[in-house]
């Protein structure tokens, strides 16, 4: 299994759609109408990109990318080209202030400037390990440069204190699952190529195949 970076030609996207995939359920009594929410375990992003009128010189890199992915066989690394950095005023390198367990929805971070108002804003992307996640609410740091980030999706695995939290071009790993890659060629056009890419966020834990060493053969 390989991890492939998207070529720059892919970021000439004309349409970008993010979908929050989750399996929370809602059940209502047919007699009283009283409902109950059941929170599922699945939380991840799906992204669909459509990029049209691609010049021939850029199309070759995109075709090479699709061919090397081999559908769902390999992973690709992706960041949101419409939001390469946070809207908040965060700067400096920030890290986790304590150990965090899988399933946590609030990150305690340190390293921010003291009493920084609007350090992060709702919708800002952050990356921890291989996971791409979003900040859900406005965040300000305290007098010690610490802050609490409410995130979605939740953490998929545990992380140690002092692990870096990235926010510039925060990236995640995705895989083709719901729809195979496709492209079209329009005859007679100076920009004849149109591509469509749909990726599902890969849930990475320590027992993921990318961390397993291949068996040695005798």
C-alpha positions in Angstrom: 0.0 0.0 0.0 1.3 3.4 -1.0 0.5 6.9 0.1 0.5 9.4 -2.8 0.4 13.2 -2.7 -2.0 14.9 -5.1 -0.4 16.8 -8.0 -0.8 20.5 -8.0 -3.0 20.2 -11.1 -5.6 18.6 -8.9 -5.9 21.8 -6.9 -7.2 23.6 -9.9 -10.6 22.4 -8.7 -13.8 24.1 -9.8 -16.1 22.4 -7.2 -15.3 21.1 -3.8 -17.9 19.2 -1.6 -17.3 18.1 2.0 -19.6 15.6 3.6 -19.7 14.7 7.3 -20.1 10.9 7.4 -21.5 9.5 10.6 -23.8 6.7 11.7 -25.8 8.4 14.5 -29.4 7.3 14.5 -32.7 8.7 15.6 -35.7 6.5 16.7 -39.1 7.8 17.5 -42.0 5.9 19.0 -44.9 5.5 16.6 -47.3 5.8 19.5 -46.0 8.8 21.5 -43.7 10.5 19.0 -41.0 10.6 21.7 -37.6 10.2 20.1 -34.1 9.1 21.2 -30.8 9.7 19.6 -28.3 6.8 19.4 -24.7 8.0 18.9 -22.7 5.8 16.5 -19.0 5.3 16.4 -18.3 6.3 12.8 -17.1 9.9 12.2 -15.1 10.9 9.2 -15.0 13.2 6.2 -15.8 12.5 2.5 -14.6 14.9 -0.1 -15.7 15.2 -3.8 -13.8 17.4 -6.3 -14.7 18.3 -9.8 -12.1 20.1 -11.9 -12.9 21.1 -15.5 -11.2 22.7 -18.4 -7.8 21.2 -17.6 -5.1 21.9 -20.1 -3.4 18.9 -21.7 0.0 19.6 -20.0 -1.6 19.4 -16.6 -3.8 16.4 -17.4 -0.9 14.0 -17.6 0.0 14.5 -13.9 -3.6 13.8 -12.9 -3.8 10.7 -15.0 -0.6 9.4 -13.5 -2.0 10.1 -10.0 -5.2 8.1 -10.8 -3.3 5.2 -12.3 -0.9 4.9 -9.3 -3.8 4.9 -6.8 -5.3 1.8 -8.5 -8.8 2.7 -7.2 -9.1 1.8 -3.5 -5.8 -0.1 -3.3 -3.7 3.0 -2.2 -4.2 6.1 -0.1 -3.8 9.8 -1.1 -2.8 12.7 1.1 -5.1 15.8 0.8 -5.6 19.2 2.2 -8.4 21.7 1.6 -7.2 24.1 -1.1 -10.0 26.6 -0.2 -8.6 26.8 3.4 -4.9 26.2 3.5 -4.5 28.0 6.8 -6.8 28.8 9.7 -9.0 31.9 9.8 -8.0 32.4 13.4 -4.9 34.3 14.5 -2.9 31.3 15.7 0.9 31.3 15.2 3.8 29.5 16.7 4.2 25.7 16.9 1.6 24.1 19.2 1.6 20.7 20.8 -0.6 18.6 23.0 -0.5 19.6 26.6 -1.3 16.1 27.9 -1.8 12.5 26.8 -5.1 12.0 24.9 -7.1 8.8 24.4 -9.0 7.6 21.4 -12.5 8.9 21.3 -11.8 12.3 22.9 -13.5 15.3 21.4 -11.5 18.1 23.1 -7.8 18.7 22.6 -5.8 20.5 25.3 -3.0 22.3 23.5 -0.1 24.5 24.6 2.4 26.8 22.9 0.0 29.6 21.9 0.7 33.2 22.6 -0.7 34.2 26.0 -4.3 35.4 26.0 -4.7 35.2 22.2 -8.3 36.1 21.3 -9.8 34.1 18.4 -6.7 31.8 18.1 -8.9 29.4 16.1 -12.3 29.9 14.6 -15.1 27.4 13.7 -14.2 25.4 10.6 -10.4 25.7 10.9 -8.6 22.6 9.9 -6.0 20.9 12.1 -3.9 17.8 11.8 -2.8 15.4 14.5 -0.8 12.4 13.3 -2.5 11.2 10.1 -5.9 12.6 11.1 -7.5 15.6 9.6 -10.2 17.2 11.8 -12.0 20.6 12.2 -12.3 23.0 15.2 -16.0 23.3 16.1 -16.0 26.7 18.0 -14.0 29.8 18.6 -10.9 29.3 20.8 -8.9 31.7 22.9 -5.7 30.9 24.8 -5.2 31.5 28.6 -2.4 33.3 30.3 -0.2 30.2 30.0 -0.7 29.9 26.3 -3.0 26.9 26.6 -6.3 26.3 24.9 -9.0 23.7 24.5 -10.1 22.7 20.9 -13.4 21.0 20.4 -13.1 18.9 17.3 -15.0 16.8 14.7 -14.3 14.0 14.0 -13.2 12.7 17.4 -9.7 11.3 17.9 -9.4 7.8 16.3 -6.3 6.8 18.3 -4.4 7.9 21.4 -1.7 10.6 21.2 1.1 11.4 23.6 1.8 14.8 25.3 4.0 17.1 23.3 2.9 15.7 19.9 2.6 18.4 17.4 -0.7 19.8 16.2 -0.4 21.2 12.6 -2.6 23.8 11.1 -0.8 25.1 8.0 -2.1 23.0 5.1 -3.4 20.4 7.5 -3.6 17.1 5.7 -5.4 13.8 6.0 -5.4 10.4 4.3 -8.2 9.4 1.9 -9.1 6.4 -0.2 -11.4 5.9 -3.2 -14.4 4.0 -1.8 -17.8 5.3 -2.9 -17.0 6.1 -6.5 -14.1 5.2 -8.9 -12.0 8.0 -10.4 -13.1 9.2 -13.8 -12.2 11.7 -16.5 -13.6 13.1 -19.7 -12.0 14.5 -22.9 -13.8 17.1 -25.0 -12.7 17.1 -28.6 -11.8 20.5 -30.2 -11.2 22.2 -26.9 -7.9 23.9 -25.9 -8.6 22.7 -22.3 -10.2 19.4 -23.1 -9.9 17.4 -19.8 -12.4 17.2 -16.9 -11.8 15.0 -13.8 -13.8 13.9 -10.9 -12.4 12.6 -7.6 -14.3 11.3 -4.6 -12.4 10.2 -1.5 -13.3 8.8 1.9 -11.2 9.6 4.9 -9.1 6.7 6.1 -9.5 5.9 9.8 -5.9 5.4 11.0 -5.2 3.5 14.2 -2.0 1.7 15.4 -3.2 -1.6 14.0 -3.7 -0.1 10.5 -1.9 -2.1 7.7 0.4 0.9 7.0 2.0 0.4 10.4 2.5 -3.4 10.0 5.8 -4.7 8.9 5.8 -7.3 6.1 6.4 -10.8 7.2 9.9 -12.2 6.5 10.0 -15.2 4.3 12.4 -18.1 5.0 
